[in-house]
Amino acid sequence: MTVALEKFASLATGVRMCYRVDGRADGPVLLLVGGLGEDLTSWSELFVSEMVSRGYRVVRHDNRDAGRSSRIDRRPPAAWRQLLARPRRDAYTLDQMARDSVSLLDHLEIDRAHVVGRSMGGMIAQSMAARHPDRVATLTSIYSTTGALDVGQPTLRTRLMLIASPPARTRKQAIAGYLRMTRHLGGTAHQLDEAAEALAAGTVWDRASGANADGMARQIQCIQASGNRTPELSRITAPTLVLNGDRDQLVAPSGGRATAAAIVGARHVIVPGMGHHLHDGFVDLVATEIHVHIEGAGGRLHTITK
């Protein structure tokens, strides 16, 4: 864990955000936005180094209620509210999380960035592109969805696993829970490196200073409070890449198809064997797709074969 390379910014939104910047100071900026409960270390060093090697200045951060960034001083939603998708009135939204990321760009004096988000981070990136079009040079949405209830939903088995998984109270429980879920969600193309994944899960626990069930609950509520964003996605003008796997059991591939359909001119890449996890075995493929997208290639729906 390279804490010495991490910095903090007090944002206009009131959030104290932890972030890290890697790569050439004069390179095109690639902003990475993580998913539910993830922190900046959740983007593997292999992926970050791959993008840096292609000349990018990579900016990644802890979202509010994750990692070393601010915890929001609001009561988390009760379990029944999460199950019934009945957010509290004081819930924050994906738009507010998008403004956090835009405010970080302001802090770093970055006019525009190529924005890459995965899962909930894909939703945040979509909101950035829709509501702050002048700040998003290109958009890449990875295994994410539109918020519509008829697409992108978890499988029944995944729902049952999520309901049956109590919040971790110890580091050991957190690692075991992460490994159990990642085995389920990781796809079929590559074998999980359990030692590396355990190390990654332990790092997330350490950076959050322990259990972060309240922060996770507020982030889940944020997604629910933001509702169906399909009409908003139709306003996106940034060149868009939508990337998802055909073995995703958390955000069904229909979410990717709906996202691509909602954004005019979006390019949709479906990766066989990929689940809801950016396995290192997919890093070269995903990095290449992002780089090609940024360089201006693409334009049609297609499927990559292994």
C-alpha positions as a Python dict, from the first residue, in 0.01 Angstrom:
ca = {
    (1, 'M'): (0, 0, 0),
    (2, 'T'): (173, 316, -123),
    (3, 'V'): (13, 565, 116),
    (4, 'A'): (304, 807, 69),
    (5, 'L'): (191, 867, -289),
    (6, 'E'): (-167, 947, -189),
    (7, 'K'): (-285, 1305, -147),
    (8, 'F'): (-596, 1480, -21),
    (9, 'A'): (-814, 1753, -165),
    (10, 'S'): (-1083, 1953, 13),
    (11, 'L'): (-1349, 1977, -254),
    (12, 'A'): (-1613, 2240, -321),
    (13, 'T'): (-1874, 1970, -252),
    (14, 'G'): (-1756, 1946, 110),
    (15, 'V'): (-1587, 1609, 63),
    (16, 'R'): (-1227, 1553, 164),
    (17, 'M'): (-1110, 1324, -113),
    (18, 'C'): (-807, 1098, -121),
    (19, 'Y'): (-649, 1058, -464),
    (20, 'R'): (-338, 948, -646),
    (21, 'V'): (-184, 1051, -978),
    (22, 'D'): (50, 829, -1183),
    (23, 'G'): (220, 879, -1517),
    (24, 'R'): (354, 1168, -1723),
    (25, 'A'): (251, 1514, -1612),
    (26, 'D'): (190, 1611, -1976),
    (27, 'G'): (-1, 1296, -2074),
    (28, 'P'): (-373, 1289, -2157),
    (29, 'V'): (-566, 1252, -1832),
    (30, 'L'): (-743, 924, -1758),
    (31, 'L'): (-980, 951, -1460),
    (32, 'L'): (-1068, 615, -1303),
    (33, 'V'): (-1389, 598, -1097),
    (34, 'G'): (-1437, 291, -880),
    (35, 'G'): (-1748, 95, -794),
    (36, 'L'): (-1951, 17, -485),
    (37, 'G'): (-1727, 0, -178),
    (38, 'E'): (-1413, 13, -388),
    (39, 'D'): (-1120, 243, -328),
    (40, 'L'): (-840, 369, -552),
    (41, 'T'): (-637, 52, -492),
    (42, 'S'): (-919, -154, -643),
    (43, 'W'): (-781, -55, -982),
    (44, 'S'): (-497, -306, -997),
    (45, 'E'): (-142, -185, -1032),
    (46, 'L'): (-117, -395, -1348),
    (47, 'F'): (-405, -203, -1507),
    (48, 'V'): (-274, 136, -1394),
    (49, 'S'): (80, 60, -1513),
    (50, 'E'): (-60, -60, -1847),
    (51, 'M'): (-237, 272, -1900),
    (52, 'V'): (67, 469, -1782),
    (53, 'S'): (282, 275, -2031),
    (54, 'R'): (50, 397, -2306),
    (55, 'G'): (129, 756, -2213),
    (56, 'Y'): (-164, 848, -1988),
    (57, 'R'): (-165, 1052, -1670),
    (58, 'V'): (-383, 829, -1450),
    (59, 'V'): (-591, 990, -1176),
    (60, 'R'): (-781, 765, -936),
    (61, 'H'): (-961, 847, -615),
    (62, 'D'): (-1163, 713, -325),
    (63, 'N'): (-1529, 801, -368),
    (64, 'R'): (-1711, 958, -76),
    (65, 'D'): (-1789, 693, 187),
    (66, 'A'): (-1498, 474, 73),
    (67, 'G'): (-1127, 435, 134),
    (68, 'R'): (-963, 735, 298),
    (69, 'S'): (-1216, 990, 171),
    (70, 'S'): (-1487, 1152, 383),
    (71, 'R'): (-1761, 953, 549),
    (72, 'I'): (-2089, 1136, 496),
    (73, 'D'): (-2255, 1237, 823),
    (74, 'R'): (-2598, 1091, 753),
    (75, 'R'): (-2773, 788, 894),
    (76, 'P'): (-2736, 482, 673),
    (77, 'P'): (-3057, 332, 537),
    (78, 'A'): (-3209, 45, 733),
    (79, 'A'): (-3188, -299, 576),
    (80, 'W'): (-3558, -295, 485),
    (81, 'R'): (-3508, 29, 292),
    (82, 'Q'): (-3228, -129, 89),
    (83, 'L'): (-3432, -443, 18),
    (84, 'L'): (-3737, -242, -91),
    (85, 'A'): (-3534, 31, -266),
    (86, 'R'): (-3689, 300, -45),
    (87, 'P'): (-3404, 550, 10),
    (88, 'R'): (-3411, 802, 291),
    (89, 'R'): (-3494, 1161, 198),
    (90, 'D'): (-3141, 1274, 284),
    (91, 'A'): (-2977, 1027, 44),
    (92, 'Y'): (-2708, 1168, -181),
    (93, 'T'): (-2721, 1088, -552),
    (94, 'L'): (-2495, 980, -837),
    (95, 'D'): (-2506, 1339, -960),
    (96, 'Q'): (-2351, 1454, -633),
    (97, 'M'): (-2083, 1187, -660),
    (98, 'A'): (-2017, 1301, -1017),
    (99, 'R'): (-1972, 1654, -887),
    (100, 'D'): (-1711, 1520, -642),
    (101, 'S'): (-1510, 1388, -936),
    (102, 'V'): (-1551, 1713, -1132),
    (103, 'S'): (-1441, 1908, -826),
    (104, 'L'): (-1127, 1690, -806),
    (105, 'L'): (-1051, 1785, -1167),
    (106, 'D'): (-1093, 2149, -1063),
    (107, 'H'): (-849, 2096, -776),
    (108, 'L'): (-594, 1943, -1014),
    (109, 'E'): (-654, 2221, -1272),
    (110, 'I'): (-760, 1964, -1533),
    (111, 'D'): (-1004, 2096, -1792),
    (112, 'R'): (-1110, 1765, -1946),
    (113, 'A'): (-1043, 1398, -1883),
    (114, 'H'): (-1105, 1063, -2043),
    (115, 'V'): (-1336, 914, -1780),
    (116, 'V'): (-1346, 540, -1709),
    (117, 'G'): (-1588, 404, -1451),
    (118, 'R'): (-1683, 53, -1353),
    (119, 'S'): (-2006, -72, -1194),
    (120, 'M'): (-2130, 214, -971),
    (121, 'G'): (-1831, 409, -1100),
    (122, 'G'): (-1971, 363, -1450),
    (123, 'M'): (-2293, 525, -1331),
    (124, 'I'): (-2096, 816, -1183),
    (125, 'A'): (-1899, 852, -1507),
    (126, 'Q'): (-2224, 850, -1706),
    (127, 'S'): (-2357, 1131, -1485),
    (128, 'M'): (-2038, 1328, -1539),
    (129, 'A'): (-2074, 1296, -1916),
    (130, 'A'): (-2444, 1386, -1913),
    (131, 'R'): (-2429, 1678, -1669),
    (132, 'H'): (-2075, 1811, -1721),
    (133, 'P'): (-2014, 1748, -2094),
    (134, 'D'): (-1737, 2006, -2117),
    (135, 'R'): (-1526, 1807, -1867),
    (136, 'V'): (-1549, 1462, -2031),
    (137, 'A'): (-1341, 1404, -2343),
    (138, 'T'): (-1448, 1038, -2375),
    (139, 'L'): (-1654, 804, -2160),
    (140, 'T'): (-1591, 436, -2088),
    (141, 'S'): (-1860, 254, -1889),
    (142, 'I'): (-1752, -91, -1767),
    (143, 'Y'): (-2005, -352, -1644),
    (144, 'S'): (-2254, -85, -1550),
    (145, 'T'): (-2620, -7, -1626),
    (146, 'T'): (-2885, 263, -1667),
    (147, 'G'): (-3081, 232, -1344),
    (148, 'A'): (-3387, 94, -1526),
    (149, 'L'): (-3539, -190, -1324),
    (150, 'D'): (-3591, -421, -1621),
    (151, 'V'): (-3221, -441, -1716),
    (152, 'G'): (-2888, -502, -1545),
    (153, 'Q'): (-3031, -687, -1247),
    (154, 'P'): (-2844, -948, -1038),
    (155, 'T'): (-2920, -1316, -1076),
    (156, 'L'): (-3137, -1477, -808),
    (157, 'R'): (-2837, -1664, -667),
    (158, 'T'): (-2642, -1340, -640),
    (159, 'R'): (-2932, -1168, -461),
    (160, 'L'): (-2952, -1453, -212),
    (161, 'M'): (-2577, -1442, -152),
    (162, 'L'): (-2589, -1067, -89),
    (163, 'I'): (-2881, -1100, 153),
    (164, 'A'): (-2715, -1389, 337),
    (165, 'S'): (-2381, -1210, 377),
    (166, 'P'): (-2364, -1021, 708),
    (167, 'P'): (-2136, -715, 725),
    (168, 'A'): (-1778, -811, 810),
    (169, 'R'): (-1669, -720, 1161),
    (170, 'T'): (-1304, -827, 1129),
    (171, 'R'): (-1035, -809, 863),
    (172, 'K'): (-1041, -1189, 831),
    (173, 'Q'): (-1418, -1187, 775),
    (174, 'A'): (-1385, -910, 517),
    (175, 'I'): (-1126, -1102, 317),
    (176, 'A'): (-1324, -1427, 335),
    (177, 'G'): (-1643, -1251, 224),
    (178, 'Y'): (-1468, -1076, -63),
    (179, 'L'): (-1314, -1401, -186),
    (180, 'R'): (-1646, -1584, -165),
    (181, 'M'): (-1825, -1318, -368),
    (182, 'T'): (-1541, -1274, -619),
    (183, 'R'): (-1530, -1648, -686),
    (184, 'H'): (-1897, -1619, -773),
    (185, 'L'): (-1875, -1300, -978),
    (186, 'G'): (-1533, -1340, -1140),
    (187, 'G'): (-1641, -1499, -1467),
    (188, 'T'): (-1530, -1817, -1637),
    (189, 'A'): (-1231, -1719, -1848),
    (190, 'H'): (-957, -1698, -1584),
    (191, 'Q'): (-879, -1871, -1257),
    (192, 'L'): (-885, -1645, -953),
    (193, 'D'): (-549, -1570, -792),
    (194, 'E'): (-676, -1602, -436),
    (195, 'A'): (-355, -1487, -269),
    (196, 'A'): (-348, -1166, -475),
    (197, 'E'): (-720, -1107, -424),
    (198, 'A'): (-689, -1161, -48),
    (199, 'L'): (-408, -905, -38),
    (200, 'A'): (-625, -658, -232),
    (201, 'A'): (-922, -710, 2),
    (202, 'G'): (-699, -663, 306),
    (203, 'T'): (-567, -338, 162),
    (204, 'V'): (-921, -205, 114),
    (205, 'W'): (-1003, -294, 476),
    (206, 'D'): (-686, -128, 605),
    (207, 'R'): (-736, 192, 407),
    (208, 'A'): (-1094, 223, 533),
    (209, 'S'): (-967, 170, 889),
    (210, 'G'): (-1191, -130, 933),
    (211, 'A'): (-1554, -203, 870),
    (212, 'N'): (-1739, 36, 640),
    (213, 'A'): (-2091, -112, 631),
    (214, 'D'): (-2254, 230, 679),
    (215, 'G'): (-2064, 380, 386),
    (216, 'M'): (-2158, 85, 163),
    (217, 'A'): (-2523, 121, 266),
    (218, 'R'): (-2522, 490, 179),
    (219, 'Q'): (-2367, 415, -161),
    (220, 'I'): (-2631, 149, -234),
    (221, 'Q'): (-2896, 402, -133),
    (222, 'C'): (-2734, 655, -366),
    (223, 'I'): (-2786, 424, -664),
    (224, 'Q'): (-3146, 358, -563),
    (225, 'A'): (-3219, 729, -508),
    (226, 'S'): (-3090, 812, -858),
    (227, 'G'): (-3350, 593, -1027),
    (228, 'N'): (-3376, 527, -1400),
    (229, 'R'): (-3124, 750, -1576),
    (230, 'T'): (-3201, 640, -1934),
    (231, 'P'): (-3335, 982, -2045),
    (232, 'E'): (-3024, 1146, -1899),
    (233, 'L'): (-2794, 910, -2089),
    (234, 'S'): (-2953, 1018, -2417),
    (235, 'R'): (-2800, 1362, -2360),
    (236, 'I'): (-2442, 1231, -2357),
    (237, 'T'): (-2236, 1363, -2647),
    (238, 'A'): (-1890, 1235, -2547),
    (239, 'P'): (-1763, 942, -2757),
    (240, 'T'): (-1867, 642, -2549),
    (241, 'L'): (-1740, 288, -2504),
    (242, 'V'): (-1963, 44, -2317),
    (243, 'L'): (-1781, -270, -2207),
    (244, 'N'): (-1921, -568, -2021),
    (245, 'G'): (-1880, -943, -1989),
    (246, 'D'): (-2129, -1208, -2090),
    (247, 'R'): (-2090, -1386, -1754),
    (248, 'D'): (-2175, -1097, -1523),
    (249, 'Q'): (-2405, -1217, -1243),
    (250, 'L'): (-2422, -887, -1054),
    (251, 'V'): (-2504, -645, -1336),
    (252, 'A'): (-2664, -856, -1608),
    (253, 'P'): (-2532, -795, -1963),
    (254, 'S'): (-2869, -639, -2048),
    (255, 'G'): (-2750, -337, -1850),
    (256, 'G'): (-2462, -288, -2092),
    (257, 'R'): (-2687, -328, -2393),
    (258, 'A'): (-2934, -74, -2253),
    (259, 'T'): (-2654, 172, -2176),
    (260, 'A'): (-2516, 148, -2529),
    (261, 'A'): (-2864, 181, -2677),
    (262, 'A'): (-2934, 495, -2473),
    (263, 'I'): (-2619, 682, -2580),
    (264, 'V'): (-2610, 795, -2941),
    (265, 'G'): (-2314, 644, -3127),
    (266, 'A'): (-2191, 435, -2834),
    (267, 'R'): (-1959, 147, -2914),
    (268, 'H'): (-2043, -175, -2730),
    (269, 'V'): (-1784, -443, -2655),
    (270, 'I'): (-1898, -775, -2506),
    (271, 'V'): (-1616, -986, -2360),
    (272, 'P'): (-1676, -1364, -2349),
    (273, 'G'): (-1607, -1522, -2012),
    (274, 'M'): (-1580, -1193, -1826),
    (275, 'G'): (-1786, -1143, -1511),
    (276, 'H'): (-1816, -854, -1268),
    (277, 'H'): (-1444, -837, -1200),
    (278, 'L'): (-1152, -687, -1390),
    (279, 'H'): (-925, -991, -1368),
    (280, 'D'): (-561, -927, -1457),
    (281, 'G'): (-608, -1171, -1745),
    (282, 'F'): (-835, -913, -1908),
    (283, 'V'): (-613, -610, -1845),
    (284, 'D'): (-443, -606, -2186),
    (285, 'L'): (-773, -649, -2370),
    (286, 'V'): (-954, -380, -2169),
    (287, 'A'): (-659, -137, -2181),
    (288, 'T'): (-637, -183, -2557),
    (289, 'E'): (-1010, -123, -2603),
    (290, 'I'): (-993, 196, -2396),
    (291, 'H'): (-685, 319, -2582),
    (292, 'V'): (-839, 247, -2923),
    (293, 'H'): (-1156, 421, -2812),
    (294, 'I'): (-967, 729, -2701),
    (295, 'E'): (-772, 733, -3024),
    (296, 'G'): (-1100, 758, -3211),
    (297, 'A'): (-1163, 408, -3345),
    (298, 'G'): (-1485, 209, -3321),
    (299, 'G'): (-1850, 277, -3384),
    (300, 'R'): (-2035, -52, -3412),
    (301, 'L'): (-2161, -328, -3186),
    (302, 'H'): (-1933, -628, -3188),
    (303, 'T'): (-1815, -917, -2977),
    (304, 'I'): (-1451, -992, -2904),
    (305, 'T'): (-1350, -1358, -2915),
    (306, 'K'): (-1083, -1503, -2693),
}
